[in-house]
Amino acid sequence: MNDSPSKQIHQGKNVKRFREMLGIKQEALAYELGEDWTQKKISLLEQKEEIEAHLLSQIAEALKLPVEAFQNFDEEQAVNIISNTFNKEAFIANSGANFHFDPVDKILKLHEEKIALYERMLKEKDEMMARLEKLIGKV
């Protein structure tokens, strides 16, 4: 049994990390969350260790990510896993359980997910441009 206290995941930092990885500014996220949100409120939110479930759900929807990304991502644990992976295959101990994985497969899967995200963002940009062109054409 482990006597050390379990480390709390900092959900606000995770919101900031994923928002930045997606190239979304605080102002843009504030806009997506609604008119009572501002850049300053997003900044304060990103400093909170724990975010209310309903709000986390709204943020996840705005960033098109699963809520679990904000609830479970632990940068320190991720760095430890990567730094302890010296070969193609590795064993990771977590609460007495062993998980066997191939880091190369994980990297390829993440790369494929990034490509899909970029393609989705490009499609959304193209749709937005088409709507803007349609609006301009009506003027």
SULPE-V600731 format. One record per residue. N is the residue number from 1. OMEGA is omega in radians with two decimals (* if undefined). NEAR is the number of other ideal C-beta (glycine too) atoms within 12 Angstrom. D_CENTER is the distance of its C-alpha to the mean C-alpha in Angstrom with 1 decimal. Layout:
# SULPE-V600731
((N	OMEGA	NEAR	D_CENTER) (N	OMEGA	NEAR	D_CENTER))
This chain:
# SULPE-V600731
((1	-3.08	5	31.6) (2	-3.12	10	29.2) (3	-3.12	5	30.4) (4	-3.12	6	27.6) (5	3.13	6	25.3) (6	-3.09	11	21.9) (7	3.13	14	19.2) (8	3.07	16	17.1) (9	-3.14	26	13.3) (10	-3.04	24	12.5) (11	3.13	32	10.1) (12	3.10	29	10.8) (13	3.12	24	10.0) (14	3.07	35	6.5) (15	-3.13	40	6.2) (16	-3.12	29	8.1) (17	-3.09	23	6.5) (18	3.10	32	3.4) (19	3.14	33	6.4) (20	3.11	18	8.7) (21	3.14	20	7.5) (22	3.13	26	7.9) (23	-3.12	15	11.1) (24	3.14	27	11.1) (25	3.12	16	13.6) (26	-3.14	26	14.0) (27	-3.13	17	16.9) (28	3.10	19	15.3) (29	3.11	34	12.8) (30	3.13	26	15.9) (31	-3.13	18	17.8) (32	-3.09	22	15.5) (33	3.06	30	15.9) (34	-2.98	16	19.6) (35	3.13	9	22.7) (36	3.10	11	22.7) (37	3.11	23	19.5) (38	3.08	18	19.9) (39	-3.12	19	18.3) (40	3.13	14	19.9) (41	3.09	23	18.6) (42	3.12	33	14.9) (43	3.12	20	16.0) (44	3.13	17	17.6) (45	-3.11	33	14.7) (46	3.10	27	12.5) (47	-3.10	18	15.5) (48	3.12	24	15.7) (49	-3.14	17	15.3) (50	-3.11	19	15.1) (51	-3.13	29	14.2) (52	-3.04	15	16.4) (53	-3.10	15	15.4) (54	3.12	12	16.5) (55	3.10	25	14.6) (56	3.10	30	11.3) (57	3.11	21	12.2) (58	-3.14	24	13.0) (59	3.13	40	9.8) (60	3.14	28	7.9) (61	-3.13	18	10.9) (62	-3.13	28	10.9) (63	-3.14	32	7.6) (64	3.12	22	8.7) (65	3.06	29	6.0) (66	3.12	18	7.8) (67	-3.11	26	8.5) (68	3.12	16	8.9) (69	-3.12	25	5.4) (70	-3.07	37	6.3) (71	-2.96	25	9.8) (72	-3.06	20	10.2) (73	3.11	25	8.4) (74	-3.07	22	11.4) (75	-3.12	19	11.7) (76	3.13	15	15.5) (77	3.14	18	15.7) (78	3.12	20	13.8) (79	3.11	12	16.2) (80	3.14	16	19.1) (81	-3.12	21	18.5) (82	-3.09	18	18.5) (83	3.13	13	21.4) (84	-3.14	15	23.4) (85	-3.08	21	23.1) (86	-3.13	11	26.2) (87	-3.05	10	27.1) (88	-3.13	13	26.0) (89	-3.11	15	25.8) (90	3.01	22	24.9) (91	3.13	17	25.2) (92	3.11	22	22.8) (93	3.14	15	24.3) (94	3.14	15	22.4) (95	3.10	10	24.6) (96	-3.13	9	27.5) (97	3.09	9	25.8) (98	3.10	11	25.6) (99	3.14	16	22.9) (100	3.10	15	24.1) (101	3.12	19	21.8) (102	-3.09	16	22.3) (103	3.14	24	19.8) (104	3.10	15	21.0) (105	3.12	15	20.0) (106	-3.13	22	16.5) (107	3.12	16	16.2) (108	3.13	13	17.9) (109	3.10	15	15.6) (110	3.12	17	12.4) (111	3.11	14	14.6) (112	3.12	14	15.6) (113	3.10	19	12.2) (114	3.13	17	11.6) (115	3.13	14	15.1) (116	3.12	15	14.6) (117	3.12	22	11.7) (118	3.12	17	14.1) (119	3.10	14	16.9) (120	3.14	18	15.5) (121	3.09	19	14.8) (122	3.11	14	18.3) (123	3.12	15	19.8) (124	3.09	16	18.5) (125	3.13	15	19.9) (126	3.11	14	23.1) (127	3.13	14	23.4) (128	3.11	14	23.0) (129	3.12	14	25.6) (130	3.10	14	27.9) (131	3.13	14	27.7) (132	3.11	14	28.4) (133	3.11	13	31.3) (134	3.11	12	32.6) (135	3.13	11	32.6) (136	3.14	10	34.3) (137	-3.12	9	36.8) (138	-3.09	8	37.8) (139	*	7	38.7))
